[in-house]
Amino acid sequence: MKYRFILFVVLLVSLAGALSAQSLQLNSGVPNDGAIIGYNVYNTILGGATGLTVEAWIRPASLVNSGTLRNSVFFISQVGNVGTINFTLTQNGKLQAIARSVVGEVTTSLVTANPVVTINNWYHIAAVVDFTGKTLELFVDGNSVACGNRSFASNTYVPSGGTTSPDVIGIHTALNDTEPYVGLIDEVRVWNIPRTAQQIQDFMDNEIDVTNQALLA
């Protein structure tokens, strides 16, 4: 299957610094201040994918310090409030990804053993889901920080029949403002393949080419 680059982030805020000058600022005292990027869009596009990769540059301004609450960076909705992937920061800076290959699958998650992110610093984060290889891996600044075998029910992604819940950046798909990501975010990217560590390292500093025919929106 030919892979495609399938996501974007709108660049809004003018602040000092190369990344800050073009970054999306989220949830700075405004409830539910996430970016909705579609309804049932990526659930459909990912059909048949052998895996997926989510990448972003982030600069958190604050972090919850609780195992039950999360700083939700990115969420693709599978059905209702159940996600294809939920990419978060949790427990004061640990990185976590929750992924599923089919509706009804038991939650498959991975979290770093220790905090890997602190406030007011830029990081490149990535989550790589391999449905065929049955693995989930997390990266910070191009380096693997957690990896584990996971029992995905399908070798490829199986879309749900449809969902009315949104795909979102910076908040949970339930639009629950108790779990927002607070800070700056830039260069959000989703791929319909499990990218390698080398690919992440080689391209994480490259800006999105808006003329690329593989860029959908």
C-alpha positions in Angstrom: 0.0 0.0 0.0 1.4 3.4 -0.9 1.8 5.5 2.2 0.4 9.0 2.5 1.1 11.9 4.8 -2.4 12.8 6.0 -2.5 15.6 8.6 -1.7 19.2 9.2 -1.7 21.9 11.9 -2.9 25.5 11.3 -0.3 28.0 12.3 -1.7 30.9 14.3 0.2 32.5 17.1 3.0 35.1 16.8 5.5 34.7 19.6 9.3 34.9 19.9 11.4 32.0 18.6 11.4 30.0 15.4 8.7 27.5 16.4 6.8 29.9 18.7 6.4 32.3 15.9 4.2 29.9 14.0 2.6 27.8 16.6 -0.9 27.0 17.8 -1.5 28.1 21.4 -4.1 26.0 23.2 -6.2 26.1 26.4 -4.6 29.2 28.0 -7.4 29.8 30.4 -10.1 29.2 27.7 -12.2 26.0 28.4 -12.4 23.5 25.5 -9.9 25.5 23.5 -8.9 22.6 21.3 -8.7 22.5 17.5 -11.4 20.3 15.9 -10.0 18.9 12.6 -12.9 16.8 11.4 -15.6 14.2 12.1 -15.0 10.6 11.0 -12.2 11.8 8.6 -9.2 9.9 9.8 -11.1 6.9 11.0 -12.1 6.5 7.3 -8.7 7.4 5.7 -6.8 5.0 7.9 -8.8 2.0 6.7 -6.4 -0.8 5.7 -3.4 0.9 7.2 -0.7 -1.4 8.6 0.0 1.2 11.3 0.1 4.9 12.0 2.5 7.5 13.2 1.6 10.7 15.0 4.3 13.4 15.4 4.2 16.9 16.8 6.4 19.6 18.3 5.1 20.7 21.7 6.0 23.3 24.4 3.7 22.6 27.4 3.0 25.5 29.7 1.6 23.3 32.5 1.1 19.6 33.2 -1.4 17.7 35.3 0.1 15.6 38.0 -2.4 12.8 38.2 -2.6 9.2 36.8 -6.3 9.7 36.0 -6.1 13.0 34.2 -4.2 13.6 30.9 -2.9 16.5 28.9 -4.5 15.4 25.6 -2.3 16.3 22.7 -4.1 14.5 19.9 -7.1 12.3 19.5 -8.6 10.4 16.4 -12.1 9.2 17.2 -13.0 5.6 16.3 -16.6 5.6 17.6 -18.1 7.8 20.2 -15.4 8.8 22.8 -13.4 5.7 21.9 -10.2 6.5 20.0 -8.2 5.1 17.2 -5.3 6.8 19.0 -5.2 9.1 22.1 -1.7 10.7 22.4 -1.2 12.4 25.7 1.1 13.6 28.5 0.3 12.3 31.9 1.6 12.2 35.5 3.6 15.4 35.2 5.3 14.8 32.0 5.1 11.1 31.1 4.3 10.4 27.5 1.4 8.0 26.7 -0.4 6.6 23.7 -3.6 4.5 23.6 -4.4 2.8 20.3 -6.9 0.3 18.8 -7.1 -1.5 15.5 -10.8 -2.3 15.6 -13.9 -1.2 17.5 -14.4 -3.1 20.8 -10.8 -3.9 21.2 -9.4 -4.0 24.7 -7.4 -0.8 25.4 -3.8 -1.1 24.2 -1.6 1.5 25.8 2.0 2.4 26.5 3.4 5.0 28.9 7.0 6.0 29.7 8.3 4.8 33.0 9.5 8.3 34.0 8.6 11.9 33.0 10.2 12.8 29.7 8.8 16.3 29.2 8.9 19.4 31.3 7.2 22.8 31.0 8.4 25.7 28.9 10.7 23.6 26.7 10.2 22.4 23.1 10.1 18.7 22.4 9.4 16.6 19.3 7.2 13.7 20.3 6.0 10.7 18.2 3.9 7.6 18.7 4.3 4.7 16.3 1.6 2.1 16.1 2.4 -1.1 14.2 -0.8 -3.2 13.8 1.0 -5.9 11.7 4.1 -6.1 13.8 2.0 -5.8 17.0 4.1 -3.0 18.6 3.7 0.4 20.1 6.6 2.8 20.5 7.1 6.3 21.8 9.8 8.8 20.8 11.1 12.1 22.2 13.4 14.2 20.1 13.9 11.3 17.8 14.9 8.9 20.5 12.9 5.8 21.6 11.7 6.3 25.2 9.3 3.3 25.4 8.5 0.3 23.3 6.3 -2.8 23.8 4.6 -5.7 22.1 0.8 -5.3 21.9 -1.9 -7.8 21.0 -3.8 -5.8 18.3 -6.9 -7.7 17.1 -6.3 -6.9 13.5 -3.1 -6.7 11.3 -4.6 -3.5 9.6 -6.8 -0.7 10.8 -10.5 -1.5 10.5 -12.7 1.7 10.4 -15.8 1.9 12.5 -19.2 2.4 10.8 -18.9 6.1 11.6 -18.6 8.5 14.5 -20.2 11.8 15.4 -17.3 12.6 17.7 -14.6 14.9 16.5 -10.9 14.4 15.8 -9.1 17.0 17.9 -5.8 18.6 18.8 -5.2 19.7 22.4 -8.2 18.2 24.1 -10.1 14.9 24.5 -12.7 14.1 21.9 -15.4 14.3 24.6 -14.4 18.0 24.7 -13.7 17.5 28.4 -11.9 20.6 29.6 -10.5 18.7 32.7 -8.0 17.0 30.3 -6.6 19.7 28.0 -3.1 20.1 26.7 -2.0 23.6 27.7 0.8 25.2 25.7 2.1 25.5 22.2 1.9 22.9 19.5 3.3 22.8 16.0 3.9 20.6 12.9 1.3 17.9 13.9 1.6 15.1 11.4 -0.1 11.7 11.0 1.0 9.0 8.6 -0.8 5.8 7.7 2.3 3.7 8.2 4.5 2.9 11.2 7.5 5.1 10.5 11.0 4.0 11.5 13.2 5.7 14.0 15.5 6.8 11.2 12.6 8.4 9.3 11.4 10.3 12.4 15.0 11.6 13.0 15.6 12.5 9.4 12.4 14.6 9.0 11.3 15.9 12.4 13.1 19.2 11.8 11.6 19.7 8.3 8.6 22.0 8.0 5.5 20.8 6.1 5.7 21.3 2.4 2.2 22.7 1.6 2.7 21.9 -2.1 3.2 18.2 -1.4 0.5 16.3 -3.3 0.3 13.9 -0.4 -1.0 16.7 2.0 -4.7 16.3 2.1 -5.6 19.5 4.0 
